[in-house]
Amino acid sequence: MNYLDKSQLPSLADRLNHAMSERNFSQEALATAAGCTQASIQKLSSGKSQKSRFLSAIARSLQVDVDWLELGVVPSPQPTSNNVYKLRPKDGTPFILGDLSPWDDSTPMDDDEVALPLYKEVEIASGLGKSSVQIDEGKKVRFSSYTLRKAGIDPTNAACATNTGNSNHPLILDRATLGIDKGMTKIIDGQIYALDHDGLLRIKFLYRIPGGLRLRSFNREEYADEDYSFEEAMEQRIQIIGRVFWWSTLNPLNSALLK
């Protein structure tokens, strides 16, 4: 992300439009990612509005610093004597960024770490090509229990899964690891959920509609909305596993380019 200062991008609208262009986001796509309406994005991007309670969510969706987006303050890492960089957010809490520390399954866990189970699609032994969403007993993903608690996630309700396909590209890439809060199955419009859809593991934005629910992909150009009545959802065995609270992915050189 190219952070231009206030002399080059003097207004919130200028910075928002710049970040949207850099990330190749349309107003509609950004609204979906941030959980707000397209009208909210339009007001901000046109300069009609200078404030929004969704600014933090918009900044996260665009992967930009919220202070830069709102105030035009360019984030500047300050090196310390041991070459560790500290970035100080709005509340003054320092984030310490150091060297990457690789680990594998044989590395002992720290006292504050928890190993979260990993969900995957498992083919049922019937031989009919049916699958079931089950925990992979051989795989775990490590998290800091402090990080989970600070995010309001009970570690005993947390699990992980792997995203497959490009239905949520470029927000969530293929093979991204997802963090799931199984304690949150209530539908909050515009939030991302992991679903068990008759044995298929699906990652979708959920919305309540009269008499049912709507499944939405971030990549709406290729994947249309899916509307189900509550009766249809039961017939198709659509079950909410939990809300997706985190995702991470590697971006290899041979990955698909944004167009």
PLY file of the C-alpha trace (Angstrom):
ply
format ascii 1.0
element vertex 259
property float x
property float y
property float z
element edge 258
property int vertex1
property int vertex2
end_header
0.00 0.00 0.00
1.39 3.40 -1.02
0.69 5.73 1.94
0.53 9.29 0.59
0.47 12.12 3.14
-2.08 14.90 3.65
-0.31 17.23 1.23
-1.08 14.73 -1.55
-4.34 13.28 -0.22
-5.82 16.03 1.94
-9.26 14.57 2.68
-10.76 11.33 3.95
-12.49 10.93 0.58
-9.15 11.27 -1.24
-7.49 8.64 0.92
-10.46 6.27 0.73
-10.61 6.47 -3.06
-6.85 6.02 -3.28
-6.95 2.89 -1.08
-9.91 1.47 -3.00
-8.03 1.97 -6.27
-4.88 0.37 -4.87
-6.84 -2.66 -3.63
-9.09 -2.81 -6.70
-12.24 -2.52 -4.55
-15.57 -1.28 -5.83
-17.91 0.58 -3.46
-20.22 -2.43 -3.34
-17.39 -4.89 -2.62
-15.98 -2.70 0.14
-19.41 -2.28 1.72
-19.85 -6.06 1.78
-16.41 -6.59 3.33
-16.89 -3.87 5.96
-20.46 -4.85 6.85
-22.03 -1.52 5.91
-24.16 -0.20 3.07
-22.92 1.00 -0.30
-24.57 4.34 0.53
-22.20 4.71 3.49
-19.18 4.14 1.26
-20.57 6.53 -1.36
-21.02 9.32 1.20
-17.45 8.89 2.46
-15.87 8.58 -0.97
-17.71 11.64 -2.30
-16.83 13.78 0.72
-20.44 14.18 1.81
-19.58 12.50 5.12
-16.39 12.79 7.20
-17.28 10.34 9.95
-18.55 6.79 10.16
-18.68 4.15 12.86
-17.52 1.72 10.16
-14.14 3.42 9.55
-12.22 0.77 11.49
-13.93 -2.04 9.58
-13.33 -0.21 6.29
-9.65 0.22 7.11
-9.31 -3.48 8.00
-11.01 -4.50 4.76
-8.65 -2.29 2.75
-5.65 -3.40 4.86
-4.69 0.19 5.65
-3.93 2.04 8.89
-7.10 3.55 10.36
-5.24 6.69 11.53
-4.03 7.27 7.99
-7.50 6.73 6.53
-9.28 8.99 9.03
-6.64 11.62 9.80
-4.01 11.34 7.07
-1.29 10.32 9.55
1.27 8.21 7.67
2.36 5.23 9.82
6.12 5.32 10.38
7.92 2.45 12.14
10.56 3.63 14.60
13.65 1.38 14.84
15.02 0.59 18.28
18.57 -0.36 19.20
17.96 -4.08 18.68
16.37 -3.60 15.24
12.89 -4.39 16.51
10.24 -1.99 15.23
7.43 -0.56 17.31
4.22 0.75 15.80
2.03 2.67 18.21
-1.74 2.55 17.51
-4.36 5.03 18.75
-4.60 3.60 22.28
-0.83 3.90 22.77
-0.22 0.15 23.07
3.03 -0.81 21.28
3.07 -3.68 18.84
6.46 -5.38 18.75
7.49 -6.78 15.39
10.51 -9.06 15.38
11.93 -11.98 13.42
9.66 -14.79 12.28
9.90 -17.83 14.52
9.23 -21.04 12.58
7.76 -24.05 14.36
6.39 -27.47 13.53
4.24 -30.09 15.27
7.18 -31.18 17.41
7.77 -27.68 18.85
6.53 -27.50 22.46
3.67 -25.06 23.02
4.13 -22.03 25.24
2.03 -21.71 28.39
-0.26 -19.19 26.70
-0.77 -21.19 23.50
-3.72 -23.38 22.58
-4.00 -25.90 19.76
-7.23 -25.45 17.83
-8.86 -28.32 15.90
-9.07 -28.08 12.12
-12.30 -28.84 10.25
-12.27 -30.42 6.80
-14.51 -32.30 4.39
-14.26 -36.06 4.88
-15.71 -38.52 2.36
-18.24 -40.86 3.94
-17.41 -44.56 3.70
-20.67 -45.31 1.88
-18.92 -44.87 -1.46
-21.70 -42.62 -2.79
-19.43 -39.60 -3.08
-21.02 -37.91 -0.05
-18.90 -35.98 2.39
-19.20 -34.75 5.96
-17.59 -31.79 7.73
-15.51 -33.29 10.52
-12.53 -32.42 12.69
-9.20 -33.62 11.30
-7.71 -35.34 14.32
-4.22 -35.17 12.84
-4.10 -31.39 12.34
-3.98 -28.49 14.80
-3.49 -24.73 14.48
-1.72 -22.86 17.26
-3.06 -19.62 18.72
-2.28 -17.40 21.68
-5.09 -17.84 24.20
-4.55 -14.20 25.23
-5.19 -13.07 21.65
-8.39 -15.10 21.53
-9.65 -13.81 24.86
-8.88 -10.20 23.89
-10.99 -10.71 20.76
-13.84 -12.03 22.90
-13.33 -15.63 21.76
-13.53 -18.48 24.27
-10.61 -20.77 23.31
-12.80 -23.80 24.01
-15.21 -22.58 21.30
-12.51 -21.78 18.73
-11.62 -23.93 15.74
-10.04 -23.53 12.31
-10.80 -24.54 8.74
-9.28 -24.15 5.30
-10.92 -22.02 2.62
-11.20 -23.69 -0.79
-11.86 -21.95 -4.09
-12.18 -18.34 -5.21
-15.72 -17.50 -4.15
-14.35 -14.92 -1.69
-11.36 -13.78 -3.75
-9.54 -11.40 -3.29
-10.65 -10.91 0.33
-9.93 -14.53 1.30
-7.59 -16.48 -0.95
-7.76 -20.16 -1.84
-6.20 -22.35 0.88
-6.39 -19.58 3.51
-6.64 -20.77 7.11
-9.71 -19.46 8.91
-10.41 -18.95 12.61
-13.98 -19.85 13.62
-15.88 -18.85 16.77
-18.27 -21.77 17.30
-19.88 -19.84 20.15
-21.33 -17.33 17.67
-23.95 -18.94 15.45
-26.45 -16.08 15.58
-26.67 -14.36 12.19
-25.31 -10.82 12.18
-25.95 -9.32 8.76
-22.77 -8.94 6.72
-20.57 -11.15 8.91
-18.67 -14.15 7.52
-19.58 -17.64 8.71
-18.39 -21.18 8.20
-21.24 -23.47 7.15
-21.83 -27.18 6.91
-23.99 -27.41 3.78
-24.99 -31.06 3.55
-21.43 -32.18 4.13
-19.73 -29.34 2.25
-17.63 -26.77 4.12
-18.62 -23.32 2.84
-17.48 -19.81 3.81
-20.16 -17.18 3.17
-21.42 -13.77 4.22
-24.83 -14.27 5.84
-27.88 -12.02 5.82
-31.33 -12.44 7.30
-34.16 -12.08 4.80
-37.93 -12.43 5.40
-38.59 -16.09 6.14
-35.03 -17.25 5.55
-31.39 -16.40 4.98
-29.09 -15.24 2.20
-25.63 -16.66 1.43
-23.32 -14.20 -0.30
-19.82 -14.53 -1.73
-17.32 -11.68 -1.84
-16.67 -12.57 -5.49
-20.19 -11.68 -6.63
-19.21 -11.39 -10.29
-18.84 -15.18 -10.48
-21.03 -16.33 -7.58
-24.62 -15.18 -7.30
-26.46 -14.77 -4.00
-28.21 -17.86 -2.68
-31.54 -17.34 -0.89
-33.10 -20.08 1.20
-36.29 -20.21 3.22
-35.89 -21.73 6.68
-37.61 -24.88 5.40
-35.18 -25.11 2.45
-32.23 -24.55 4.76
-33.38 -27.47 6.91
-33.99 -29.69 3.87
-30.51 -28.95 2.52
-28.97 -29.42 5.96
-27.42 -25.97 6.17
-25.89 -25.58 9.61
-23.82 -22.66 10.91
-20.53 -23.87 12.39
-19.55 -20.41 13.63
-18.49 -16.88 12.77
-15.17 -16.41 10.97
-13.12 -14.04 13.15
-9.71 -14.37 11.48
-8.06 -15.54 8.31
-4.53 -15.74 7.05
-2.89 -16.95 3.88
0.39 -17.10 2.05
0.51 -15.25 -1.27
2.92 -17.21 -3.49
4.40 -15.70 -6.65
2.33 -18.03 -8.83
-0.99 -16.98 -7.27
-3.69 -15.35 -9.39
-3.22 -11.63 -10.04
-5.87 -9.04 -9.37
-7.40 -7.60 -12.53
0 1
1 2
2 3
3 4
4 5
5 6
6 7
7 8
8 9
9 10
10 11
11 12
12 13
13 14
14 15
15 16
16 17
17 18
18 19
19 20
20 21
21 22
22 23
23 24
24 25
25 26
26 27
27 28
28 29
29 30
30 31
31 32
32 33
33 34
34 35
35 36
36 37
37 38
38 39
39 40
40 41
41 42
42 43
43 44
44 45
45 46
46 47
47 48
48 49
49 50
50 51
51 52
52 53
53 54
54 55
55 56
56 57
57 58
58 59
59 60
60 61
61 62
62 63
63 64
64 65
65 66
66 67
67 68
68 69
69 70
70 71
71 72
72 73
73 74
74 75
75 76
76 77
77 78
78 79
79 80
80 81
81 82
82 83
83 84
84 85
85 86
86 87
87 88
88 89
89 90
90 91
91 92
92 93
93 94
94 95
95 96
96 97
97 98
98 99
99 100
100 101
101 102
102 103
103 104
104 105
105 106
106 107
107 108
108 109
109 110
110 111
111 112
112 113
113 114
114 115
115 116
116 117
117 118
118 119
119 120
120 121
121 122
122 123
123 124
124 125
125 126
126 127
127 128
128 129
129 130
130 131
131 132
132 133
133 134
134 135
135 136
136 137
137 138
138 139
139 140
140 141
141 142
142 143
143 144
144 145
145 146
146 147
147 148
148 149
149 150
150 151
151 152
152 153
153 154
154 155
155 156
156 157
157 158
158 159
159 160
160 161
161 162
162 163
163 164
164 165
165 166
166 167
167 168
168 169
169 170
170 171
171 172
172 173
173 174
174 175
175 176
176 177
177 178
178 179
179 180
180 181
181 182
182 183
183 184
184 185
185 186
186 187
187 188
188 189
189 190
190 191
191 192
192 193
193 194
194 195
195 196
196 197
197 198
198 199
199 200
200 201
201 202
202 203
203 204
204 205
205 206
206 207
207 208
208 209
209 210
210 211
211 212
212 213
213 214
214 215
215 216
216 217
217 218
218 219
219 220
220 221
221 222
222 223
223 224
224 225
225 226
226 227
227 228
228 229
229 230
230 231
231 232
232 233
233 234
234 235
235 236
236 237
237 238
238 239
239 240
240 241
241 242
242 243
243 244
244 245
245 246
246 247
247 248
248 249
249 250
250 251
251 252
252 253
253 254
254 255
255 256
256 257
257 258
